[in-house]
Amino acid sequence: MGIYTITEWCLFFYIYSFIGWIWESAYVSILQKRFVNRGFLKGPFLPIYGSGALCVLIAVLPVREDPVKTFLVGMIAATVLEYVTGAVMERLFKVRYWDYTGKLLNVHGYICLASALCWGAMSLILTRWVHFYVAELVRRIPQPYGAWAVLVITPVFTADFVTSFTAAFHLGKFLEKTGRIQEELKKLLDKKALLEDSIQEAGEKAREQIVQELRELYMKIGQQKERMYRIYTKSVRGLLKRNPTAYSSRYKETFGELKKNILENWKKIMEDRF
């Protein structure tokens, strides 16, 4: 590995993000028995792999001649990156997009021994073989063409990242609001049942008042439904389709039901429920 220009580093990032997308999409598609456009973004990029590759390449520069040190340093660098990324994403979006809970020697479900060893092995493969060919490919691209490629890909990648980030942020807000709405609906429906029972025993005047309260309750339920529809977006549905194993530890039940409804027929189920 030599000294690279900013353009070359950018190309490395996009290439490894693309390779990571191919690997993850193929792996998840085999498990799901259908094609899954895997990843946080809509496009064919998985930034965690691009970031991981660059992180490893930079970290192992001082020890690249020693395979044992390359394995250990690459493993540590990539594992730290994976932990920080997983923790930050869950804090921001209220959802885990990968989870190693139950795996041997996992730390908060963000990393585990198997993934760390895999990162170490990938660091060796990357620095000893793969990167040699990728670097040769990139260096064969005339500088002006490489710069133009970066100028074309970067805005597309950035737009994809911004829209996906917004969708993930909306999903987190969606979970929070849905959780609150469901709690409110339970209270309203409980009150509705009590009021309906009271009608049988109430006098004419009291009965009219109870009927009016029931109408107001049904109106509130309708408003709650409309709030849920407004929160729902196609981008959230696409994000969940790309991450079929995602889940929320904080809103486990709400997210499970939400995910099922969004991926199937959300509106019909909500209409049938009320």
C-alpha positions, 0 to 999 in steps of 0.5 A: 500500500502506497500513498493515495490521493483523496480521489483514490480514497473516495473510489476505494470507499465506494468500491468496498461499499459496493462489494459489501452490498453484494456480499450482504444482499447475497447472504440475506437473499439466500436466508430469506429465499428471495432477493433482498436489496440489503442495507441502510441505503436504497442504492448498491452501497453498504457504507459500513463495509466501505468505512471498515475497509478504509479504517483497516487500511489506515490502521494496519499501515504501520504493521502491514508486513506482520500478518499476526499484527495485521489480523489483530489491529484490523480486528480491533479497528473494525470491531470498534467501528462496528460497535460505535456505529451500531450504538449510535444508530440505535440511539438515533433511530431507536432500531437495531439494524444488526444484533449479536445478542445470544452470540458468544462473547457479545457486547451489548449485541453490537459486536461479538467474538465471531464478528470480531474474528471475521473482521480480523480474517477479512483484514488479512484478506483485504490487505494481503490480496484484495486491496492489491487488485483494487488499488491496481484497478483504481490506479489504472483509471486516468486521473481526470476520469477517476475525479469525474467518477467521484464527482458523479457518484458522491452527489448520488450517494449523498442524496441516498444517504440523506433520504435513508437517514431521514427515513430511519429518523422518521421510523424512530419517531414513528415508533415513539408516536405509535407507542404513545398512540397505542397506549392512548387508544387502549385507555380510550377503548377501555373507557368506551367499554365502561360507557357502553355498560353505563348506558343500560343503567342510565336515565334518558338525560344521562344516556344522551350525555354518555352517547355524546361522550362516546361520539367524542371518543370515536372521533378521537380514535379516528384522529389517532388513526389519521395521525398514524397514517400521516406518520407512515411513509413509503420510505419507512416501508422500503427501509424495513424491506431492506433490513428484514432482521431489524428490531427495536429492543426499546419498542419490541412489541410495537415494532414487531406489530408495526413491521408486520403491518407495514410489510403486509397491509397496514391500512387494511389491518388498522381499518379492520381493527376499528 
